[in-house]
Amino acid sequence: MSTSTDPAADPLEVLELGAGRIQHVHLNDLDPELAKQVREHGEDYNEAVSLGLFKPLGEGMAKVDRVVEGLRSTRYRGWYTLRQETRLASADDRPLGRISRSLEYLLPLLS
């Protein structure tokens, strides 16, 4: 798919290839440095999640705005699922701040 040295699929290329067949979309964003450490150096995935591998939408390396724009241009009317994976250090941790930031970023893109 991608011609770069990065083995990860480019979501815009996937969107182009699957246009008209996409039924639902999972949106999430990644910290580029932590993702690279996991992918290239075998860093522990669970530890990377604890360290913030998954970022609120718009705060990482994903092209969420361009993906949503591309989906809208194909008249996509399916589901969007917001994913905010995290590992909580304790039962007192509350990830709602990250989820709120993701929603604040995403909602204007969908309107």
C-alpha positions as CSV (number, residue, x, y, z in Angstrom):
1,M,0.0,0.0,0.0
2,S,2.3,2.7,1.2
3,T,5.6,3.2,-0.7
4,S,7.4,4.7,2.3
5,T,9.5,2.6,4.7
6,D,6.8,2.8,7.3
7,P,5.0,-0.6,7.3
8,A,1.8,1.0,8.6
9,A,-1.0,1.4,6.1
10,D,-1.9,4.9,5.1
11,P,-5.5,5.5,6.1
12,L,-6.1,7.8,3.1
13,E,-4.9,5.0,0.8
14,V,-7.2,2.5,2.5
15,L,-10.1,5.0,2.2
16,E,-9.4,5.4,-1.5
17,L,-9.2,1.6,-2.1
18,G,-12.4,0.9,0.0
19,A,-14.5,3.9,-1.0
20,G,-18.1,2.9,-1.2
21,R,-17.6,-0.3,0.8
22,I,-16.7,1.1,4.2
23,Q,-19.5,0.3,6.7
24,H,-18.0,1.8,9.9
25,V,-14.9,3.7,11.0
26,H,-12.8,3.4,14.2
27,L,-11.1,6.8,14.9
28,N,-8.1,7.0,17.1
29,D,-4.8,8.9,17.2
30,L,-1.3,7.8,18.1
31,D,1.9,9.3,19.6
32,P,4.4,8.9,16.7
33,E,7.4,8.3,18.9
34,L,5.8,5.6,21.1
35,A,4.3,4.0,18.0
36,K,7.7,3.8,16.4
37,Q,9.2,2.3,19.6
38,V,6.6,-0.4,19.7
39,R,6.8,-1.2,16.0
40,E,10.6,-1.0,15.4
41,H,12.1,-1.8,18.8
42,G,9.6,-4.3,20.2
43,E,8.7,-2.1,23.2
44,D,6.0,-3.5,25.3
45,Y,2.6,-2.6,23.9
46,N,0.8,-2.5,27.3
47,E,3.6,-0.2,28.7
48,A,3.3,2.0,25.7
49,V,-0.5,2.3,26.2
50,S,0.2,3.2,29.8
51,L,2.6,5.9,28.7
52,G,0.1,7.5,26.3
53,L,0.4,5.7,23.0
54,F,-3.2,6.6,22.1
55,K,-3.8,10.4,22.0
56,P,-7.0,12.4,21.9
57,L,-8.0,12.9,18.3
58,G,-6.0,15.7,16.6
59,E,-3.1,15.4,19.1
60,G,-1.2,12.6,17.4
61,M,0.1,11.5,14.0
62,A,-3.2,10.3,12.5
63,K,-4.7,12.3,9.7
64,V,-8.2,12.3,11.3
65,D,-9.3,15.5,9.7
66,R,-8.3,14.3,6.2
67,V,-9.9,10.9,6.8
68,V,-13.2,12.4,7.8
69,E,-13.0,14.9,4.9
70,G,-12.3,11.9,2.5
71,L,-15.2,10.0,3.9
72,R,-17.5,12.9,3.6
73,S,-16.5,13.4,0.0
74,T,-17.6,9.8,-0.7
75,R,-21.0,10.5,1.0
76,Y,-20.2,8.1,3.8
77,R,-23.1,7.7,6.1
78,G,-22.0,4.9,8.3
79,W,-20.9,4.7,12.0
80,Y,-17.9,6.5,13.5
81,T,-16.5,4.9,16.6
82,L,-14.3,7.0,18.8
83,R,-11.5,4.9,20.4
84,Q,-9.5,6.1,23.3
85,E,-7.5,3.1,24.6
86,T,-5.8,3.8,27.9
87,R,-4.5,1.8,30.9
88,L,-5.6,3.3,34.1
89,A,-3.1,3.4,36.9
90,S,-5.8,3.1,39.5
91,A,-9.6,2.9,39.8
92,D,-9.5,6.7,40.6
93,D,-8.1,7.6,37.1
94,R,-10.7,9.2,34.9
95,P,-10.1,9.3,31.1
96,L,-13.0,11.7,30.4
97,G,-10.7,14.7,29.7
98,R,-9.1,12.9,26.8
99,I,-12.4,11.7,25.5
100,S,-13.8,15.3,25.7
101,R,-10.8,16.7,23.8
102,S,-11.4,14.1,21.1
103,L,-15.0,15.0,20.8
104,E,-14.2,18.7,20.7
105,Y,-11.9,18.0,17.8
106,L,-14.2,15.7,15.9
107,L,-17.6,17.3,16.2
108,P,-16.8,20.3,14.0
109,L,-15.4,18.0,11.3
110,L,-18.7,16.2,11.2
111,S,-20.9,19.2,11.0
